[in-house]
Amino acid sequence: LSILLSILLVPAHASRSPDCGGILTPSGLSYSKSGPCTSHTVGREGRQQHLSVRAAPRHLRFCSSRIQINSVRVAELDLSLIPDTGLQLSIEVDLGITPAPSTTKAMRLSILADLHVEMNPEGNLELVTSSCKPTVDEVPSTEESESKSSSSDLDKGINVDKICLEVSKLLLLPNEQLMSLTAQFPITPSCQVQYVPLAAPMFSQQGVIISLQMTFQVMGMAIPLPVSPLPFSMPEPASSSPSHLTLAFSEHFYTSLFFALEMAGAFNMSIPPPAHCPRLLCPEITPLPRQMGSLFQEDLPVMLQAVFRSSPRVVLEERKAALKLFLTIHVGTDLPAFQSFLSVNVDMSAGLLLSVVDTRMMISAAAIEDIELSLAASDVGPVPDALLEELFLPTIREEVPAQINVVLSEGVFLPHISSFTYADVSVLIHKDYVLVPCNLELQARTD
């Protein structure tokens, strides 16, 4: 019911706006494309290493059956950033070929390809080639026994027109990894988060800038989020960052997270009774028992249930994050079914601790910094605020953060692509946003 009401009552986005994003720096690009380049002894079809370090080799089919490739060595592979345009891929490949019986030639295949990133109809980012310029040159040899006819046969045997098709095949694995960016990640068994690119990335001197919006599904149903009060854009680094990647998360990112978990019912709490007075008719709860005689004929255990009367809110200041909670605590008994005789409004603020483990952000509520209790409703007459605090404040102060931390204990998956995790992470809290500079780390293969 809460989910359906939220769909009806929460205004939809007038226009989609980002609430998080990232800048992949030139050093991050260099790490992503790096990897060992080795020589292979092969048959008629040479082998070419993928752009990605995790990729299995693919065949380059640009030679005729008359020419046998004996060896392929990737001499150089470079991926450079072209501001306001895209990327440029440069590959230098040394070929050992046999164009004719008893002859061997060393050739240098050079490929220069311009790449850019676009959004496909499915909403995924995709690397595509916009231009490709291959050249094949003979490496000067100390032996000068080659004839013109064999060189001519070599020129005819290598089809440079097919090379660009093979370059596009090199992008298959990176594009598969980019698709994993938009996967659904579980937060709780019933709530999943997804990061949706809003547009193709921008290319600047700082790196590749991508803007993302988080969406949530609860029991498979998408829920609308409150509209961000302020538009968010990636903060530009003050200076060139040594990190591979800088992630940025707006204040609205965290508020949306808590809103979605509230809608999913993850924060519904049953709080055990106060330790000093676990039953209705204990002496410490006076003067309440005098008004309870008509409600309860016997001594029963006290139970507390907490519900949100307003959505949680996260406030970010310099070096500090706080979680604002607006609860109503219902006090009653649950035998045979929960029956409340007292309701208390609770406004509280707790510090938030943020860290990153692998690709998950770990969030936990620290000590309560501020808390106010006031009477919301009572079936047992007026109750002074001082008595409410004496009876229930210690239990609420301890139990509410503890139960929130249980929900958040597994962490929240951050935007990432498969095969890579985050290392050397810093979490920098600023007013209205959080920066996470980190390095990329390639995960070891398990197959």
RARA-V610740 format. One record per run of one state. SS is the DSSP state (A for helix, B for strand, O for the rest). FROM is the first residue (numbers start at 1). TO is the last residue. Records with the same first field share a line. If there is no record, write none. Layout:
# RARA-V610740
SS = FROM-TO ; FROM-TO
This chain:
# RARA-V610740
O = 1-1 ; 10-19 ; 25-25 ; 34-38 ; 42-45 ; 49-57 ; 61-62 ; 64-67 ; 83-85 ; 99-104 ; 120-124 ; 139-147 ; 159-159 ; 170-170 ; 183-183 ; 189-190 ; 198-201 ; 204-207 ; 219-220 ; 224-244 ; 264-268 ; 272-278 ; 280-282 ; 286-287 ; 292-300 ; 302-302 ; 318-319 ; 334-338 ; 358-359 ; 379-384 ; 409-411 ; 414-419 ; 424-427 ; 431-432 ; 443-447
A = 2-9 ; 26-33 ; 148-157 ; 160-169 ; 171-182 ; 251-263 ; 283-285 ; 288-291 ; 385-408
B = 20-24 ; 39-41 ; 46-48 ; 58-60 ; 63-63 ; 68-82 ; 86-98 ; 105-119 ; 125-138 ; 158-158 ; 184-188 ; 191-197 ; 202-203 ; 208-218 ; 221-223 ; 245-250 ; 269-271 ; 279-279 ; 301-301 ; 303-317 ; 320-333 ; 339-357 ; 360-378 ; 412-413 ; 420-423 ; 428-430 ; 433-442
